[in-house]
Amino acid sequence: MIIDRAKEDDIGRLEELWYEAFGDDKEIIELFMSKVLNSAQTYVVRKSGIIVSVLYAPVSYTHLTLP
């Protein structure tokens, strides 16, 4: 297993994991990714090159607003 920071091309897999864990609508997942992913310390666990876990450690929640 390898722990490293998420990269821009990981977003598809991160969205899949979010859906598997929480079952949210695609638009909510995309909103989260667009607001938090760029401002968070996002770490992933890769097993055989595949992301199997993720940790979002946002710097601040004050910038988040829901539609």
C-alpha atoms as an extended CHARMM CRD file, in Angstrom:
* protein
*
        67  EXT
         1         1  MET       CA              0.0000000000        0.0000000000        0.0000000000  PROA      1               0.0000000000
         2         2  ILE       CA              1.0820000000        3.5300000000       -0.7470000000  PROA      2               0.0000000000
         3         3  ILE       CA             -0.2180000000        6.7190000000        0.8790000000  PROA      3               0.0000000000
         4         4  ASP       CA              0.1100000000        9.9030000000       -1.1420000000  PROA      4               0.0000000000
         5         5  ARG       CA             -1.7250000000       13.0640000000       -2.1040000000  PROA      5               0.0000000000
         6         6  ALA       CA             -4.5560000000       12.8610000000       -4.5890000000  PROA      6               0.0000000000
         7         7  LYS       CA             -3.9060000000       14.1070000000       -8.0860000000  PROA      7               0.0000000000
         8         8  GLU       CA             -6.2790000000       15.8170000000      -10.5020000000  PROA      8               0.0000000000
         9         9  ASP       CA             -6.6450000000       12.6290000000      -12.5600000000  PROA      9               0.0000000000
        10        10  ASP       CA             -7.8420000000       10.7580000000       -9.4320000000  PROA      10              0.0000000000
        11        11  ILE       CA            -11.1650000000       12.6280000000       -9.3280000000  PROA      11              0.0000000000
        12        12  GLY       CA            -13.1240000000        9.9180000000      -11.1600000000  PROA      12              0.0000000000
        13        13  ARG       CA            -12.1070000000        7.2610000000       -8.6340000000  PROA      13              0.0000000000
        14        14  LEU       CA            -12.6620000000        9.6380000000       -5.7090000000  PROA      14              0.0000000000
        15        15  GLU       CA            -16.2060000000       10.2780000000       -6.9620000000  PROA      15              0.0000000000
        16        16  GLU       CA            -16.8080000000        6.5190000000       -7.2070000000  PROA      16              0.0000000000
        17        17  LEU       CA            -15.6310000000        5.9880000000       -3.6320000000  PROA      17              0.0000000000
        18        18  TRP       CA            -17.8180000000        8.8470000000       -2.3850000000  PROA      18              0.0000000000
        19        19  TYR       CA            -20.8560000000        7.3420000000       -4.1090000000  PROA      19              0.0000000000
        20        20  GLU       CA            -20.1010000000        3.8640000000       -2.7130000000  PROA      20              0.0000000000
        21        21  ALA       CA            -19.7670000000        5.2580000000        0.8140000000  PROA      21              0.0000000000
        22        22  PHE       CA            -22.6050000000        7.8040000000        0.8940000000  PROA      22              0.0000000000
        23        23  GLY       CA            -24.8290000000        7.2640000000       -2.1640000000  PROA      23              0.0000000000
        24        24  ASP       CA            -25.1530000000       11.0060000000       -2.8420000000  PROA      24              0.0000000000
        25        25  ASP       CA            -26.3970000000       12.3830000000       -6.1410000000  PROA      25              0.0000000000
        26        26  LYS       CA            -23.7560000000       13.0790000000       -8.7650000000  PROA      26              0.0000000000
        27        27  GLU       CA            -24.2990000000       16.8520000000       -8.5570000000  PROA      27              0.0000000000
        28        28  ILE       CA            -23.5980000000       16.8460000000       -4.7910000000  PROA      28              0.0000000000
        29        29  ILE       CA            -20.4470000000       14.8000000000       -5.2850000000  PROA      29              0.0000000000
        30        30  GLU       CA            -19.2540000000       17.1250000000       -8.0460000000  PROA      30              0.0000000000
        31        31  LEU       CA            -19.9920000000       20.1600000000       -5.8610000000  PROA      31              0.0000000000
        32        32  PHE       CA            -17.9390000000       18.6790000000       -3.0380000000  PROA      32              0.0000000000
        33        33  MET       CA            -15.0640000000       17.8590000000       -5.3640000000  PROA      33              0.0000000000
        34        34  SER       CA            -15.0630000000       21.3320000000       -6.9320000000  PROA      34              0.0000000000
        35        35  LYS       CA            -15.1990000000       23.1570000000       -3.5840000000  PROA      35              0.0000000000
        36        36  VAL       CA            -13.1120000000       20.9640000000       -1.3080000000  PROA      36              0.0000000000
        37        37  LEU       CA            -10.6690000000       18.9570000000       -3.3850000000  PROA      37              0.0000000000
        38        38  ASN       CA             -8.7210000000       22.0110000000       -4.4870000000  PROA      38              0.0000000000
        39        39  SER       CA             -8.5780000000       23.5120000000       -1.0050000000  PROA      39              0.0000000000
        40        40  ALA       CA             -7.9560000000       20.3590000000        1.0000000000  PROA      40              0.0000000000
        41        41  GLN       CA             -5.0910000000       18.2060000000        1.8870000000  PROA      41              0.0000000000
        42        42  THR       CA             -6.4740000000       15.1130000000        0.1670000000  PROA      42              0.0000000000
        43        43  TYR       CA             -4.6580000000       11.8710000000        0.8200000000  PROA      43              0.0000000000
        44        44  VAL       CA             -5.3160000000        8.5110000000       -0.8040000000  PROA      44              0.0000000000
        45        45  VAL       CA             -4.3090000000        4.9460000000       -0.1000000000  PROA      45              0.0000000000
        46        46  ARG       CA             -3.3860000000        3.0180000000       -3.2330000000  PROA      46              0.0000000000
        47        47  LYS       CA             -3.2800000000       -0.7430000000       -3.3260000000  PROA      47              0.0000000000
        48        48  SER       CA             -1.8460000000       -2.1980000000       -6.5310000000  PROA      48              0.0000000000
        49        49  GLY       CA             -2.2250000000        1.2850000000       -8.0140000000  PROA      49              0.0000000000
        50        50  ILE       CA             -5.9560000000        1.5360000000       -7.2360000000  PROA      50              0.0000000000
        51        51  ILE       CA             -7.3120000000        4.0540000000       -4.7230000000  PROA      51              0.0000000000
        52        52  VAL       CA             -9.0000000000        2.1030000000       -1.9270000000  PROA      52              0.0000000000
        53        53  SER       CA             -9.3480000000        4.8480000000        0.6910000000  PROA      53              0.0000000000
        54        54  VAL       CA             -9.3130000000        8.6360000000        0.9170000000  PROA      54              0.0000000000
        55        55  LEU       CA             -8.9620000000       11.2940000000        3.5960000000  PROA      55              0.0000000000
        56        56  TYR       CA            -10.1320000000       14.8700000000        3.0150000000  PROA      56              0.0000000000
        57        57  ALA       CA             -8.5810000000       17.3040000000        5.4810000000  PROA      57              0.0000000000
        58        58  PRO       CA            -10.0020000000       20.6940000000        4.4820000000  PROA      58              0.0000000000
        59        59  VAL       CA             -8.1780000000       23.7950000000        5.5560000000  PROA      59              0.0000000000
        60        60  SER       CA            -11.4670000000       25.5740000000        6.2820000000  PROA      60              0.0000000000
        61        61  TYR       CA            -15.1870000000       25.0040000000        5.8410000000  PROA      61              0.0000000000
        62        62  THR       CA            -16.0060000000       28.7160000000        5.7310000000  PROA      62              0.0000000000
        63        63  HSD       CA            -15.9210000000       28.7890000000        1.9210000000  PROA      63              0.0000000000
        64        64  LEU       CA            -18.5250000000       26.0400000000        1.4930000000  PROA      64              0.0000000000
        65        65  THR       CA            -22.0560000000       26.9870000000        0.4890000000  PROA      65              0.0000000000
        66        66  LEU       CA            -24.7550000000       24.6870000000       -0.7690000000  PROA      66              0.0000000000
        67        67  PRO       CA            -27.1410000000       25.7190000000       -3.5350000000  PROA      67              0.0000000000
